[in-house]
Amino acid sequence: MIHWLIQEAQAHPELVDGGHMLHANEQARLATFKTEKRRQDWLLGRWTAKRLIQDVLWRQTGQLLALPEIEVRNGRRGDPIVSGYLSRMNGQLPVKELDSLVTLSVSHAHGHAFCALVERPSWPIGADMEWIESRSEAFVADYFTAAEQERVSQAEGTMRDVLVTAVWSAKEAVLKALHLGLTVDTRCVECLPPPLAERPFAWTPFTIDCEDGRLPQLAPPLTGWWRVWANFVLTLVVGEDSRVVE
């Protein structure tokens, strides 16, 4: 089951310093940022992630963790890792580490943060959000497979920009789920949204092909969804047998 949350920076001016919600290790991390934009993007991402984790764990276990009790740190490959503990309840349940309960992905774009998690440990998940805008034919030729180029060429009017954004976002989400990021050729994965005449405002599946021999690791079976939210494309990619919670 995939849970997700979007937050906008302008709606939360209280995030200026983040002191009310950061773990001590996160406060130290925040102090290392050199630019205000990087600082604010990071704070918004951490706050959104913590609110989502807090809500899911409350419904899953009945325990309401304070935000500073939840730490979201970067793993060795840059992927977000959830740290913290659920305490004993009435002496019955053992202490549990949070990373044994959930796996998280975080994305930022245009003053927004988009976070998604699955209620499984160490599970493939990638979330991405991209602003819908025009991208050139050269961009499509450089980063898309032949099948992806053919798919977006079939779109009419402004749907071309939507589909190009969706394919690019889907690739980013797949590479996040594989812990590769943009360290490999984006044509190593192929993401094909269905031909659509209008923007989808509900989660819509797309196909994923990771069979390209240039990938440095064997990709697990992945499932993908995409939708439009405001002027963003949102994409989610996870291991099989997961579904999106609206």
SVG drawing of the C-alpha trace seen along z (x, -y; Angstrom):
<svg xmlns="http://www.w3.org/2000/svg" viewBox="-9 -32 37 41">
<polyline fill="none" stroke="black" stroke-width="0.4" points="0.0,0.0 1.4,-3.4 0.7,-6.5 1.5,-10.0 1.4,-13.6 2.1,-17.0 2.9,-20.2 3.5,-23.8 6.2,-26.0 4.0,-29.2 1.3,-27.5 3.7,-26.8 5.8,-30.0 6.5,-28.4 9.1,-26.2 11.6,-29.1 14.0,-27.5 12.5,-24.1 13.6,-23.9 10.2,-22.7 10.2,-19.5 13.8,-18.5 15.8,-15.7 19.2,-16.8 21.0,-15.1 18.8,-16.9 19.5,-20.3 23.2,-19.6 22.5,-18.7 20.5,-21.9 23.4,-24.0 25.6,-22.7 23.5,-24.2 24.9,-27.3 21.9,-28.7 18.5,-29.6 16.7,-27.8 18.4,-24.5 17.6,-25.1 13.9,-25.7 13.5,-22.8 15.2,-20.5 13.0,-21.7 9.8,-21.3 10.8,-17.8 11.6,-16.7 8.5,-18.2 6.3,-16.6 8.0,-13.3 7.6,-13.4 4.0,-14.4 3.3,-11.4 5.3,-9.0 3.6,-10.3 0.1,-9.8 0.7,-6.3 2.3,-5.0 -0.6,-6.5 -3.1,-4.6 -0.9,-1.5 0.1,-1.2 -2.0,-3.7 1.2,-5.6 1.6,-9.3 5.3,-10.1 6.4,-13.7 8.1,-15.0 11.6,-15.4 11.4,-11.7 11.4,-10.9 14.7,-11.3 14.9,-11.2 18.5,-10.8 20.3,-10.1 21.5,-6.5 24.8,-5.7 23.2,-6.0 21.3,-9.2 18.0,-7.5 16.0,-8.7 16.1,-6.4 13.6,-6.7 15.2,-6.4 13.5,-6.3 11.7,-3.9 8.2,-2.9 8.0,-2.3 6.5,0.6 2.7,0.4 1.4,1.7 4.5,3.9 3.2,6.1 4.9,5.1 8.7,4.9 10.5,1.7 10.5,1.4 12.9,-0.6 10.9,-2.7 13.0,-1.5 11.7,1.9 8.1,0.7 8.3,-1.8 10.3,-2.8 10.2,-6.4 10.8,-8.5 10.9,-12.3 10.7,-14.8 10.8,-18.6 9.7,-21.0 8.7,-24.7 8.2,-25.2 6.4,-21.9 7.4,-18.6 5.9,-15.2 6.6,-12.2 5.4,-8.6 5.9,-5.6 5.1,-1.9 4.4,0.1 7.3,2.5 11.0,2.4 13.7,1.9 11.1,2.0 11.7,0.4 9.9,-2.9 10.4,-6.1 8.3,-9.2 8.8,-12.2 7.0,-15.4 7.8,-17.6 6.4,-21.0 4.6,-20.7 6.4,-22.8 7.5,-22.6 10.6,-20.5 12.3,-20.5 12.5,-17.8 16.2,-17.6 15.5,-16.8 13.2,-14.0 15.7,-12.6 18.6,-12.7 16.8,-11.1 13.9,-9.0 13.8,-5.6 12.4,-5.1 9.1,-3.8 8.8,-6.7 9.5,-9.2 6.8,-7.6 4.3,-7.7 4.7,-11.4 4.6,-12.2 1.1,-10.9 -0.1,-13.5 -2.0,-16.5 -1.8,-20.1 -0.7,-20.7 -0.9,-17.0 2.5,-16.6 4.0,-18.7 2.1,-16.6 3.2,-13.3 6.9,-14.4 6.8,-15.5 5.2,-12.2 7.8,-10.1 10.7,-12.1 9.1,-12.0 8.5,-8.2 12.1,-7.6 13.3,-9.6 10.9,-7.6 12.2,-4.3 15.8,-5.3 15.1,-6.4 13.4,-3.0 16.6,-1.3 18.8,-3.6 20.6,-4.8 19.4,-8.3 20.7,-10.0 24.0,-8.1 23.0,-6.0 21.6,-6.7 17.9,-7.4 17.2,-5.3 18.2,-2.2 14.6,-2.2 11.5,-2.6 8.3,-4.1 5.1,-4.3 2.0,-6.1 -1.1,-5.1 -2.3,-7.4 -4.6,-10.0 -6.6,-12.9 -6.9,-14.7 -4.8,-15.2 -5.5,-12.3 -6.4,-13.6 -6.6,-10.1 -3.8,-7.6 -3.2,-5.9 -0.9,-3.0 2.1,-3.1 4.3,-0.3 8.0,0.1 10.7,2.0 14.0,2.4 15.4,5.1 18.2,2.9 21.5,4.7 23.2,1.4 21.7,1.4 24.4,2.2 22.0,4.4 19.1,6.7 16.0,4.6 13.2,6.1 9.6,6.2 8.2,2.7 4.7,1.1 4.1,-2.5 1.3,-5.1 1.1,-8.7 -1.4,-11.6 -1.7,-15.4 -2.0,-17.5 -2.3,-21.3 0.4,-21.9 2.6,-19.0 3.0,-15.5 3.3,-13.0 4.7,-9.6 5.0,-6.6 7.1,-3.5 7.1,-0.6 7.8,3.1 4.9,5.3 1.8,6.0 1.3,2.4 -1.5,0.0 -2.0,-3.7 -4.1,-5.1 -6.1,-8.1"/>
</svg>
